[in-house]
Amino acid sequence: MPVLSVIVPFHNVEKYIGPCLDSIAAQTLGELEVICVDDGSGDGGSAVVESRQATDPRITLIRQDNHGVGHARNVGVRRASGDYLAFVDGDDTVPREAFKRLVSSLETTGSDLACGNVMRLHRNLLIPSWAHREAFARAVRRTHITRHPLLVRDRMLWNKVYRRSFWDGLGLSFPERMYEDQPVAMAAHVGAGSVDVLAKVVYHWRQRDEPGASITQRRLEPGNLRDRLLSVLQTAELLGRGAPKLRPDFDRDTLDIDMGVAVEAMAAMGPAADPDLVDLAVRYLDGVSREAWQSIPFEHRLLVHLLHRRRLAELADLFAQSREGSLRPGMSSEGLLRRRWYGRHPSMPVHLSELSGELGLQARLVSLDWRDGVLHGSGRVAVGRFDVSGLRRVRVRIWLEERGTGETLQLSDEESAPAWESVEQEDGGRLPEHAFPFRFAFDPVALSRAQLARHGQWDLCVRLRSHGLKLESRVAGPRWLPPLIPAPRRRSGVWLVPVRSSRGAWGIRLRTAQAIIGDCRLDGGDLVFSGEMSDIGDGEPVLRLRRRSDGEEMYFPVALAGQDFHARVPLADIDECVGHESWWEVLIDQGRAIRPLVRTRQRAIATVEGADREERRFLIDRGEDGCLLLAER
């Protein structure tokens, strides 16, 4: 008899079912059976399973008409004979040690359920799953969702192993609809005597690219939304009965995610929306506490409130304004000893209007350049997505702050009045913004010898102060938009390098340079650059590109003539982008990694044709320490 039964429902995932089964077959826990349930696939997925079955007797194939994944899982559970149960979706994969870790934990502790961390799998890139990152930050044995409330986000089936006797004793089964896993996963968490939480990654959850390939991609379809809302209601009622203290935590996530989908779908339908569908959303929202309502941003809160009050025509209009960036509610304050801030919109009731906890700054640069040895900059700072006309006597202060020491250099501190401006976005569109303009100047003479010698990093920061309001943040902005990063300047043998992080935050980096790129340009589809090395060393240098996300490396030749070097990188030869963006650091490797400083001001965006004839878009820029950086998105 197998120790573990792994149930794999699948439907039209021929491309992925092979790697899925290979990952299960490679598990270090060998005493398992794999029950594959073909839920009426119209592709060759069953043939792939049969090919694996021919060489692995642990695999069983069951065929059925298309009844949905819930029905398929129930069929698999009835066939399972192991002491433990696990579920894997046919387009995902499982790390090699996963099942051994989960089963061993249960056999050690006697818990009813063991669960572990998750990574999203996008093409060949693994990134942490936001839903699991916090809950699985550390291992906790024999706990419970009521003592570890972050597990309220752990609503998926497949990062777990369940004790079969516990499953049957609780009478768990899947509703035959989409989003069937959430109520079952939550029922298991609430009904368990104890749960083991593993910090190790036990599941790779695939993010698929094909349009309409997943339930999530079809989220706005009425049938899809109905099933989502039914699962939300079922889970809310379960928590209300078995773990009422967790209901606010559940509601915060549900208002943000599920109600965000409901708002988008209902706004598209408008007054023509199915009343029964609206009823489901309203039934859930009737039970949401004021505390949970206040947990979501004002703009989203306003839209969900309109859905709750069935004001669908108004919802459609305001949702369109929100998408266009023109929904800019006013803001004002009340109170003397304890000042509170409120959003102002005629459709929002006062009791849902407070926004004191969500106010924050969005500061971006408009220009940055050297003039007569002084770095001059200008920008705008907004208070979220609000009309700030009600703020009076606002002062905006700009300063540099050194990491580690906390030392500061004040650059400007002036009164400012808000102004409307149409602001360019990364997608090429423009949105209106109500913000306070600012200017500053940085003279390198202000740096002391000790500060220069530390070779530190200085962040550009902003503070907005008004009557009863004080907000601070770093000055940032979209990486792919202007302004250009100015060229570095030298003072007392130290390079002062204006830099911008991958997230767009600005600052000044002080550093020395063993190699300097003096010329950097595009030649057709090639990136060509040249410069000088201070010490050529003994070995032959090579150019090394290192991808930040996963450490992947590529190598290109470097031509050396004395201390001068020259390199050419065919952009089309760079490995394909993984995830939304790929960032490549450019190093010169001569037995040691040399990070060449880029002295040119030019920042270029290049478009080249890839091997599959699709266009690839690269940004040639400067990294956080002034070195050459290639980004693809």
N, C-alpha and C positions, 0 to 999 in steps of 0.2 A: 504493500500500500504506500502511495507517495506521501511525503510529509506535507507538501504544498501543492495546491491546485491553482494554476494560473489560467484565468479565463480571458480570452482575447476575442471580443466581438469585432467584426470588420465589415465594411461596406464600401466598395469602390476605392480601395487603397492599394491597388496592385503595385504602384510605385514604391510603397513604403512597407508592405507587410513582410517582405523578405528580410530587410534589416531588423525589423521588430522581432521576428522569430529567431533570427541569428543571435540577437542580444540576449534573448531568454535562454536559448540553447547553451550559451557560453557561461551561464551562471555558475558560480562556485558551489552553490547548493544544487547537488545533482539529483536528489530525491524529489523530483517534481513531475507533475503531469501538466500538459498544455492543452487546454480545450479551446479550439478555435471555432467560432460560430459565424458562418457566412450569412449575413443578414440580407440575402437577396442581391448580391453584387452583380453588376452588369459588365464587369471587366474580367481580367484573368487572375484575380486575387486567389481564387480557390486553387487554380493550377499551381500557383507559387507555393501555397500551403501543402498541396499534395507532393510537390517535389521535396520539400523539407521532411514531410512525413515518411517518405520512402527511406530516408537515412536516419531518422530519429523516432523510435517507437513510442517516445513519450508524448508525441503530438497526436491529437485526435481532431478530426474535422467533422463538424455538424453543419448541414445546409438547411436553410429555412427560407420561406418567402420573406419579403421585406416587411417586418413588423416594428422596426425601431430597435435602438441599442438597448433600451431597458428590457424588452422582451428577450433579446439575445443574451443579455447577462443572466436573466432568470433561468433560461434554458441551460446555460453553462453551469450555474450553481447547482441545479438539480443533478447534473451529470458528475459533478466533482466528488472525489472520494478522499481527498487529503485532510489532514488535521488542521490545515490552515488554508485560507483563501486569499488570493491576490487578483487584481484586475489590471489589464494593460490594454490601452487602445491600439488599434492596428497600425496607426501611423506614428507611434512613439517608440522609444527604446528605453532599455533598462541598463544601468551600469552593472558591471560584472559581479560586484560583491553585494549588490543591493538586497536580494532575497535572503542571502545567508545572514547578513547583518540584522535584518528585521526579524527573521525567525529565531535566531539565536537570542535576541533581546527578549522575545516573548517567552522562550523556554527558560531563560534565567530569572525573569521577574514574575512570571505568571500573569502578566497583564492580558487584557482582552484584545488589545489593539496596539500595533506599533506603526508609527508614521515617520517619514523622513523628508529631507530637504529636496528641492526641485530646481532644475535648470531648464530654461527655455532653449529649444534647439531650433535655430534659424539657419537653414542651409547647413553649413558645417561649423557654425559658431554657437557656443554655449554661453548663455548669459543668465544671471540669477533671476528667478521668478519673483516679482515684487510681492505677490500674494503670500509667499512662503518665507521670504528673507528674514523677517523679524521673529516669527513664531519658531523658526528652527535655527536661530542664531547660536543656541547652546543646547546640549543634550540634557534631557530631564527624564528620569525613569519613574515609573509608577505615579504619574501625575494625573490630572483630569482637566477638562476644558474649563471647569469652574474655578480651578486654581491657576490655570495657564490660559487666560482669556484670549490671548492672541490666536489660539487655535480656532477661534470663530471664523478666521479667514481660510482655514484648511478645509474647504468644502468639496474637494475632489476625492475620487475613490482610489486613484491609481498609485498614490505614493504611500500605500499602506499594505500591511498584512493583518488579516483578521483571524482570530481563533474561531474555528468552525462551530464549536459548541456554543460560543457566545453569539455568533451570527444567527444560529437556529433558535437559541433561547430567546433572543430579542425579537424573533419573527421578522427579520429584515427581508424586504424584497423591493424590486424597482418598479416605480410607476411607469407605465408604457407610454412615455412621451419624451420630448427633449428636456434637457436640464434635469434629468432623472437622478443624477448623482448627488446633487446638493442635499436634498432632504435625507437621503440614506446616510451620507457621510456625517451629517450633523446628528442624526439619530444614534449612530454608532458612538460618536464622541460623548453625547449626553448619557447614553445608556451604559457605557463601559464602567466597570469597577475601577479600572486604572488604565492609563495609556502611557506608552513609552514614546518619547520624542527623541529622534536621532538628528544630530546636526549634519551628518554625512548626507551627500546627495544620493538619492535612491531612485530618481526618475528623470528622464529627459522628455519634456513636453514639447512636441513639435509645433512650430508656428509655420503654417503652410502659406505658399504664395499664390496658388491657383485661385482665381476669382470664384466665389461661391463654393469653395471646397469644404468649408467647415460650418458648423452650426453658428459659430460666432460671426462669420462673414455674412450670414443670412439673418442677422439679429433683428432687422427692421421688418421682416415679413410678419404679417398678422399672426399666422399660426405659430411661428417661432416666439413672438412676443407673448402670446397667450401661455405657452408652455413655461416660459421663463417666469411669468407672474404667478402661475400656479405653484411653481417650486418655491418662489419667494414666500408666498402665503403659507404653504405647508411648513416651511422651515421656521417662519416667524411664530406660527402657532405651536410648533414643537418646543421652541425655546421658551415661549411664554408659559408652557406647562412644566417643562423639566428644568429650565435654567433661566428664570426671569431676569436675573442680574446681568445676563449676557445680551439681552435684547437691545440695549442701547448700542453696544459694540457692533452687533449685527446690522442694526439700522443705519449706522454711520456709513458702512461699506455699501449697503444696499441703496441708500439714497444717492450715493456718489456714482455707483456703477450701473445697477439695474434700472434705477429711475432715470439715469442719464439716457439709457437706451430707450426707455418708455417715452421720455420727453421728445427725443428726436423722431421716433416713429409716429407719435400722436401729432406732432407739429406738421409732419408730412401729410397725414391724413386729414387734419383739421376737423371741422364739424362733421365730416363724413365718416369719422372713426366709428367702428362698431361699438355701440353702447355697452355690450357685455364685456368688451375688452377694457373700456374705461372703468367699468365697475370693479374689475379685478384690481386695477391700480389704486382706485379710491379705497377699496376695502383694506388694502395694505396700509395706505397712508393714514387712514383713520386711527390706526393703532400706534403711530410714531409719536414719541415723546417730544416735548419742546426742546429738551437737551439735544436730541439727535438732529432735529431740524437746524439748530444753531451750528451744527458741526460742518455743514456744507457751505461753500462760498455763496455770497449774497445773490449773485447773478443766477447761479444754478438753483438756489433756493426759491427765487422768484418764479422761475419756469416750472419747477415741481409744484409750487403752490397753485399756479394756474391750472395744472393738470388735476390737482386734488379738488379744485373747485369747479372742474368740468368747463372751464372757460377756454375752449379749444381754438376758437377763432383768434382770440387774443394771444394764446400760446403760440400759434403759428406765426403771428406778426412779430412778437418779441423774440422768438427763436431765430427768425430771419435777421432781425437787428443784431442779435448776439453774434451770429455767424459773420455778419458784415463788420462787426466791431463798433457799431453805432449805438448800441445799448449802453449808455454811460450814465447811470443813476447819479444823482447828487449825494452829498454826504454832509452831515452836520453833527454837532455834539450837544450833550446835555450834562448837567451836574457841575458842581463846584469842587467838592473835596475829592470825588471819584468820577472823573469825566469819562463818559461812555460815548461811543461813536455809532451813528446809525446811517443806513442807506435810505435814500428818499426816492420812492417811486409810487405813483398813485395806485398801482395794483397790489402793493405789498402792505399787509397789515402791520401795525406798529409792533405787535408782540413777536414778529418774525424778522424785524428790521435791524437788530443790532449786528454790528460788524467789527466791534473792537478787537476781537482776536484774530482777524484775518488781514488787517491793514499791513501793507508792506510796500517797499519802494521798488520801482523798475527804472533803473538809471542806465542810460546809454550815451555813448559818445557820438557826436555828429562830425567833429573834426579833431585831428591831432597832428601837429607838425612842429618841426624845429624852425625857429626864427631867431637869428643872431645868437645862436647857442642856447636859447631858452625853449623848452618844450611847452607849446601853447595848445590848449584843448578847449572844446566847448561841447555841451551836451544838453540833455533834458532828463528830468526826473519826474516820474508820475507816481501817484498813489494808487496802485492797482488800476482797475478799469473804471475809474470814477471821474465824474465832473467835479473838479476841486475848486469851483468858484467860491464856495463857502468858507474856504480857509483864508485867514487874515494874517497879515504881517509875517509872512513866511521867510525864514532865513535858510539858505542852502550853503552848507560848508563842504568843501572838498579837501581831502588830505591824503597823503601817502602814509602807510603803516607797515613797518618792517615785521615780517614773520619771525617768530621766536622771541625777539626782544620787546615787541610792542611799541617801539619808539615811533614817533610821528613827525611828519613835516607838513605844516598847514600850507595849503596852496591858495585857497580863497574862502571867504565867508561874507556873503552878501545877501541883501534882501532880493526877493524874486517874485514876480507876478506871473500867474499861469497864462498860457496861450494855447490855442488849438493849432494843431498841425497834422497834415496828412503824412503818415509814416510808412516808409517802404517796408514790406515783409519779405521773408526769405522765399516765398513762392512767387514773388514778383508783383503781388497786389499791394494795395495801400489801405491803411486803416486810420481813422481819426484818433488823435491822442490829445488829451488835455494835460499839460505838464508844465513844470517850472524850468526855464532855461538857466544854464549856469556856464561860467567860464573860469579858467584857471591857468596858471603859468608855473612851471617848475624850472628853477635855475639850478643846475648841478652844483654851483658854488655852495649851495646850502648844505651839501653833504660834508660831514667831518671826515678827517683822515681815518678815524676808527670805523666809521660807517662804511667808507669805501673799502677798507681792508677786510671787512667781514664777508664781502661778496654775497650779500643777502638778497632776498626777494621782497619788494615793496608793493603792497596792494593799493590800488586806487579806490578810495572809499568816499561815500557821500552821506551826509546827515541832513535831514529836513526837520526843521523845528518851527512849530506854530503854537498858537495858544492852546495848551492842553495836549499837544501832539509832538512826539519825538520819535523819528524813525531813522534807521541806519541800514546801509547795505553796501556791497561792492558795486562799482561801476562796471556794467557788462553790456552785452548786446549780441545779436546774432553773428556767429563767426563768419558766415559767408557774405555778409554785407559790409559796405564801407563803414568807417574810414580805413584807409591803408595803414598798416603798421609802419611807423617811421623807422628809418635806418638808425642803427646804434651810433652813439657818440662816445668818444674816449676822454677820460679825465684822470690825470695822475696815474696812467698805466692801467686803468680799469675801464672796461667797456660798460656803458650805461645802455641797456637794451630795452626799449619799449616792447612789451610782450602782451599777448592775449591768449588765455587758456582755451582749451577745446570747447568749453562752455561759454566763451565770450568774455570772461572777466579780465579787466585790464590791470597792468602794473608795470613796474620797472625792475629788471633783473640786473644785478651787478656781477660781472664775471670777467675772467681772463679768457684768452683764446689761443689754442694751439694750432688752429687752422681757421682761415678766413676765406669765405666765398665772396669774391669781388664782382663776379659776373654770373648772372643766372637768367636764362631766357628759354623760350620755346623755339624749337627748330622743327617745323612740321608737327609730327606726333611725338617728338622726343623732348625731354627736358635736358638741357645742356648747361653745365656750370663749370666754372674754373676758379682757382684761387691759389693761396699760398699757405704752406705749412711751415711752422716755426722750427720743427725738428723732424727731418725725414726718417729718422731711425734707420734700422738695418734691414727690415723686411719689405716685401713688395706690398703696397697698400691695395685694398679692395674696398669697393663701396658696399655698405651693408644697409639694407632697408629692413626695419623691424616694425612689425605691426603691433600696436599698443594693446589691442584687445586680447590677443592670445600668444604673443611672442613669436609668431611666424616670421621667418627671415628670408630675404632674397639677396643675391649678390650680383654685382656688376663690376666690370673692370675700371680701374683708375689709371690714367696715363700720367707718369711723373717725369718732369724735366727739371732737375735741380730741386728747388723747393716749390716749384709751381706744379699744380695738378690740374687735370682736366677729366671730366666724366660725362657720360651720356646715358640716359635712362629712357628706353622706349616705353612710354606709358602703357601701351597696349599689352606689354609683356608682364605687367604687374598682376599678381594673383587677383582673382575677382573679389569684388566687395562682399564682405560678410556683415549681415545686419544692415541697419540703416546707413551707417557710415563706417569707413575704414580709415584709420589714421596711421601713416607710416613715418617713422622717424628716420632721417638720413644720417648715417654715421660713416666715418672713414675708419676702417679696421686695419691696424698695422701691428697686430699682436695685442693691441689695446684699443679700446673704443675712443675715438676722437670725435667730439661733437663740433662740427665746423660752424662758426658764427657767420651769419648772412649779413653782409653790409648793404646789399641793394635794397631799394625801397619797393621795387616792383612786386606786385602780387598779381598772379595770373590765374585765370580759370581756363582750362584746356578741355576740349571735347575731342575724343578719339574713337575710332571704331574698334570694338572688341572682336574676339575670335568668332563669336556668334552673330556678328554684324550689328549688334546693338551698340548704341552710343554709350560711352563711359565719360563721366565728367569729373575732372580733377581740379582741386584747388592747390596751388603752389604758394606756400605761406611760410611764416616764421613760427616756431614753437615757443613753449613757455620759457626756454632759456636762450632763445635767439637762433637756434639751429634750424636747418631746413626741414620743412614738414610738408608731406603730401597727404591730402585728404580726398577720398572719393565717396560720393553719395549717389 
